[in-house]
Amino acid sequence: MAQQLPAVSLAAVPGRRNTIIELAGEIERRGFAGIYCPSMGDGLGLCEAIALTTNEIPFGTAITPIYTRNVADFAQSAAFIHEVSKGRFRFGIGVSHAPAMQRLGVKQGKPLSDIREFVENLRAVPRTGELPPIVLATLRTRMIKLAEEIGQGMVFANGARSHMQASLAALQDDTRNSSNFFIGNMVPTCISDDIEAAKAVNRRTLSGYAMLPNYRNYWKEAGYTEEMEAVEQAMQAGDMEKIPECLSDRWLADTTLFGSADQVREGIEAWFDAGIHTPIVVPSSAVGNQLKAFEEFFALWD
């Protein structure tokens, strides 16, 4: 039986945006399960380009921070992309993280109430046409339940595979098993026979997340209290370079994919088995840039 193909994360990098749009076409031709665009590099703009240059592949934002535009502007953009793509677009939204929003001069409120209000206001904007399915960024139980209540899906980023059964138990059985409810997870991935180099890449990728209290609380809940307390001690000491050392191999194997082609393929399958309908591979390379990472990722399936 052929292995299920994951979705991929794709960001528009300055200086090679046209190349990235062409890459989206290659992702579609290869039959991957979707393309999901982070906020960096204008994820909504990239989604609009994908809508106009592909024909069949599902795609969406994973995620767009709700504070960066007026809700009426979001509604018009989301409805436009949804319509011109003939319904292939999912609008992934979230509150992002305090440091990122503070750099933009944005003051956040309470995540649950802000998301609820945003979705209500989005759906109330007049003369937009049909809106796309709304997918909420989730980590812990209350946001998971809110996604089931007001959305059409949820997406983790850097979720712990061993904890996924407990997280998904917050959903009703019908929701958890429905093909109409999106359940995704962004998985940092580095493919290399030099396993230590691949681990180092993923540790760098996730060190910034480990500095965020909401992620540390989630990972403590998932069984990584020792690692997260070590991160907190390093931060209190001002020793930020020590943070990657605090992230154990056990934690890394639970939250990321790394190693040989066979190891990564097996890891992707394990994410499906854990209940994630759409694993979203976020490729990095130990020896090159985003394009090199996709070259290595495509080679998994050749």
C-alpha positions as CSV (number, residue, x, y, z in Angstrom):
1,M,0.0,0.0,0.0
2,A,1.3,3.4,-1.0
3,Q,2.2,5.7,1.9
4,Q,-0.1,8.7,2.5
5,L,1.4,12.0,1.4
6,P,1.6,14.9,3.8
7,A,1.0,18.5,3.2
8,V,3.8,21.0,3.2
9,S,4.5,24.5,4.6
10,L,5.6,27.1,2.1
11,A,6.7,30.7,2.7
12,A,7.3,33.5,0.2
13,V,11.0,34.5,0.7
14,P,12.0,37.9,-0.6
15,G,14.1,37.7,-3.7
16,R,12.6,34.3,-4.8
17,R,8.9,34.8,-4.6
18,N,8.3,33.8,-8.2
19,T,10.3,30.7,-7.7
20,I,8.2,29.8,-4.6
21,I,5.0,30.2,-6.7
22,E,6.5,27.9,-9.3
23,L,7.4,25.5,-6.4
24,A,3.7,25.5,-5.4
25,G,2.9,24.1,-8.9
26,E,5.5,21.4,-8.5
27,I,4.0,20.5,-5.1
28,E,0.6,20.1,-6.7
29,R,1.9,18.0,-9.6
30,R,3.5,15.6,-7.1
31,G,0.2,15.0,-5.4
32,F,0.9,16.3,-1.9
33,A,-2.1,16.8,0.4
34,G,-1.9,20.6,0.6
35,I,0.1,23.8,0.9
36,Y,-0.1,25.8,4.1
37,C,1.5,29.3,4.4
38,P,2.8,30.9,7.6
39,S,2.4,34.6,8.2
40,M,6.0,35.3,7.4
41,G,6.4,36.8,3.9
42,D,2.7,37.6,3.6
43,G,1.0,34.2,3.8
44,L,-2.3,35.6,2.5
45,G,-0.6,37.1,-0.5
46,L,1.1,33.8,-1.3
47,C,-2.3,32.0,-0.9
48,E,-3.8,34.4,-3.5
49,A,-1.0,33.5,-5.9
50,I,-1.5,29.8,-5.3
51,A,-5.2,30.2,-5.9
52,L,-4.4,31.6,-9.4
53,T,-1.6,29.3,-10.4
54,T,-2.8,25.9,-9.2
55,N,-6.0,23.9,-10.0
56,E,-6.7,21.1,-7.5
57,I,-4.5,21.2,-4.4
58,P,-6.0,22.4,-1.1
59,F,-4.2,25.3,0.6
60,G,-4.5,27.8,3.3
61,T,-2.9,30.0,5.9
62,A,-1.3,28.3,9.0
63,I,-1.7,30.8,10.4
64,T,-2.6,34.5,9.9
65,P,-2.5,36.6,13.1
66,I,-5.9,38.1,13.7
67,Y,-4.5,41.5,14.9
68,T,-2.6,42.6,11.8
69,R,-5.5,43.8,9.6
70,N,-9.0,45.2,10.0
71,V,-11.5,42.4,10.2
72,A,-13.4,43.7,7.2
73,D,-10.2,43.6,5.1
74,F,-9.6,40.0,6.2
75,A,-13.1,39.0,5.3
76,Q,-12.8,40.4,1.8
77,S,-9.4,38.9,1.2
78,A,-10.4,35.5,2.5
79,A,-13.6,35.4,0.5
80,F,-11.8,36.5,-2.6
81,I,-9.2,33.7,-2.4
82,H,-11.9,31.2,-1.5
83,E,-14.0,32.1,-4.6
84,V,-11.2,32.3,-7.2
85,S,-9.8,29.0,-5.9
86,K,-13.2,27.3,-6.3
87,G,-13.3,26.4,-2.6
88,R,-9.8,25.1,-2.0
89,F,-8.8,27.7,0.5
90,R,-8.8,27.3,4.3
91,F,-8.4,30.5,6.5
92,G,-6.2,29.5,9.4
93,I,-6.1,32.1,12.1
94,G,-4.6,32.6,15.5
95,V,-3.4,35.1,18.1
96,S,0.3,34.6,17.3
97,H,2.7,35.3,20.1
98,A,3.2,38.4,22.4
99,P,6.8,39.2,21.3
100,A,5.8,39.2,17.6
101,M,2.8,41.4,18.2
102,Q,4.6,43.7,20.5
103,R,7.1,44.4,17.7
104,L,4.2,45.5,15.6
105,G,2.8,47.7,18.3
106,V,-0.2,45.4,18.8
107,K,-1.7,44.9,22.2
108,Q,-3.3,41.4,22.6
109,G,-6.3,40.6,24.7
110,K,-7.4,37.2,25.9
111,P,-6.9,34.5,23.2
112,L,-10.2,32.7,23.5
113,S,-12.4,35.8,23.7
114,D,-10.4,37.6,21.0
115,I,-10.7,34.6,18.6
116,R,-14.4,34.2,19.3
117,E,-15.0,37.9,18.7
118,F,-12.9,37.9,15.5
119,V,-14.8,35.0,14.0
120,E,-18.1,36.5,14.8
121,N,-17.1,39.9,13.3
122,L,-15.6,38.2,10.3
123,R,-18.9,36.4,9.5
124,A,-20.8,39.6,10.0
125,V,-19.0,41.6,7.4
126,P,-21.5,42.4,4.6
127,R,-21.1,41.8,0.9
128,T,-18.1,39.5,1.0
129,G,-19.6,36.4,-0.7
130,E,-19.0,33.0,0.8
131,L,-16.2,32.7,3.4
132,P,-13.8,29.8,3.5
133,P,-13.6,27.2,6.3
134,I,-12.0,28.7,9.3
135,V,-9.2,26.8,11.1
136,L,-8.0,27.8,14.5
137,A,-4.4,27.6,15.8
138,T,-4.6,25.2,18.8
139,L,-2.3,23.9,21.5
140,R,-4.4,23.2,24.6
141,T,-7.8,21.9,25.4
142,R,-9.9,25.2,25.6
143,M,-8.8,26.3,22.2
144,I,-9.3,22.9,20.7
145,K,-12.9,22.9,22.0
146,L,-13.4,26.4,20.6
147,A,-12.2,25.2,17.2
148,E,-14.9,22.5,17.3
149,E,-17.5,25.0,18.4
150,I,-16.9,27.9,16.0
151,G,-14.6,26.6,13.3
152,Q,-14.1,23.9,10.6
153,G,-10.7,22.7,11.8
154,M,-7.7,23.2,13.9
155,V,-4.0,23.2,13.4
156,F,-1.1,22.6,15.9
157,A,2.4,23.8,15.4
158,N,5.2,21.8,17.0
159,G,2.7,19.5,18.7
160,A,4.0,16.6,20.8
161,R,3.0,13.3,19.1
162,S,2.9,11.4,22.3
163,H,0.4,13.9,23.7
164,M,-1.8,14.0,20.6
165,Q,-4.3,11.3,21.8
166,A,-4.9,13.3,24.9
167,S,-5.3,16.6,23.0
168,L,-7.7,15.1,20.4
169,A,-9.8,13.5,23.2
170,A,-11.2,17.1,23.7
171,L,-13.1,16.7,20.5
172,Q,-16.4,14.8,20.0
173,D,-15.9,11.5,18.3
174,D,-17.9,12.6,15.2
175,T,-15.7,15.7,14.9
176,R,-12.5,13.9,15.4
177,N,-13.3,11.3,12.7
178,S,-14.9,13.7,10.2
179,S,-13.2,14.4,6.9
180,N,-14.8,17.8,7.0
181,F,-13.0,18.9,10.1
182,F,-9.4,19.8,9.4
183,I,-6.8,18.5,11.9
184,G,-3.3,19.5,11.0
185,N,0.1,19.9,12.7
186,M,3.1,21.8,11.5
187,V,6.1,19.5,11.9
188,P,9.7,20.9,11.6
189,T,11.6,18.5,9.4
190,C,15.3,18.0,8.5
191,I,16.3,15.1,6.2
192,S,20.0,14.1,6.5
193,D,22.0,11.0,7.1
194,D,24.0,13.2,9.5
195,I,21.5,12.8,12.3
196,E,23.3,15.1,14.7
197,A,23.3,17.9,12.1
198,A,19.6,17.4,11.5
199,K,18.9,17.5,15.2
200,A,20.9,20.8,15.5
201,V,18.8,22.3,12.7
202,N,15.5,21.4,14.4
203,R,16.8,22.6,17.8
204,R,17.6,26.0,16.3
205,T,14.2,26.1,14.7
206,L,12.4,25.4,18.0
207,S,14.6,27.3,20.4
208,G,12.5,30.5,19.8
209,Y,9.3,28.7,20.5
210,A,10.8,27.3,23.8
211,M,11.2,30.9,24.9
212,L,7.4,31.4,24.7
213,P,5.4,30.7,27.9
214,N,2.4,29.3,26.1
215,Y,4.6,26.7,24.4
216,R,6.5,25.8,27.5
217,N,3.2,25.3,29.4
218,Y,2.0,23.0,26.6
219,W,5.1,21.0,26.6
220,K,5.1,20.7,30.3
221,E,1.5,19.3,30.0
222,A,2.9,16.9,27.4
223,G,5.5,15.5,29.9
224,Y,8.5,17.7,29.3
225,T,8.6,19.6,32.6
226,E,12.3,19.0,33.1
227,E,13.3,20.4,29.7
228,M,11.0,23.5,30.0
229,E,12.2,24.3,33.5
230,A,15.8,24.1,32.2
231,V,14.9,26.6,29.5
232,E,13.4,28.9,32.1
233,Q,16.5,28.7,34.2
234,A,18.6,29.6,31.1
235,M,16.4,32.5,30.3
236,Q,16.5,33.8,33.9
237,A,20.3,33.6,33.8
238,G,20.4,35.4,30.4
239,D,22.1,32.5,28.8
240,M,20.1,32.2,25.6
241,E,22.8,30.1,23.9
242,K,22.1,27.3,26.4
243,I,18.5,26.9,25.3
244,P,19.1,24.3,22.5
245,E,21.0,22.2,25.0
246,C,17.9,22.1,27.3
247,L,15.9,20.4,24.5
248,S,16.4,16.7,24.9
249,D,16.5,14.1,22.2
250,R,13.3,12.6,23.5
251,W,11.5,15.9,23.2
252,L,13.0,16.6,19.8
253,A,11.9,13.2,18.4
254,D,8.3,13.8,19.8
255,T,7.9,17.3,18.2
256,T,10.0,17.1,15.0
257,L,11.2,14.8,12.2
258,F,14.9,14.3,11.5
259,G,17.3,11.8,10.1
260,S,17.4,9.6,7.0
261,A,14.8,9.3,4.3
262,D,13.4,6.1,5.8
263,Q,13.3,7.6,9.3
264,V,11.4,10.7,8.1
265,R,8.9,8.7,6.0
266,E,8.3,6.5,9.1
267,G,7.8,9.6,11.2
268,I,5.3,11.0,8.8
269,E,3.3,7.8,9.0
270,A,3.4,7.9,12.7
271,W,1.8,11.4,12.7
272,F,-1.1,10.0,10.7
273,D,-1.4,7.1,13.1
274,A,-1.5,9.7,16.0
275,G,-4.7,11.1,14.6
276,I,-3.4,14.1,12.6
277,H,-5.4,14.0,9.4
278,T,-2.9,16.4,7.7
279,P,0.7,16.4,8.8
280,I,2.3,19.6,7.4
281,V,6.0,19.1,6.8
282,V,8.0,22.3,7.4
283,P,11.3,21.5,5.6
284,S,14.7,22.7,6.6
285,S,18.1,21.6,5.3
286,A,21.3,20.9,7.1
287,V,23.3,22.1,4.0
288,G,21.2,24.7,2.3
289,N,18.2,27.0,2.0
290,Q,14.5,26.5,1.6
291,L,14.8,25.3,-2.0
292,K,17.5,22.8,-1.0
293,A,15.2,21.5,1.8
294,F,12.4,21.0,-0.8
295,E,14.8,19.2,-3.1
296,E,15.6,16.8,-0.2
297,F,11.9,16.4,0.7
298,F,10.9,15.6,-2.9
299,A,13.6,13.0,-3.0
300,L,11.8,11.0,-0.3
301,W,9.1,10.1,-2.8
302,D,11.1,9.6,-6.0
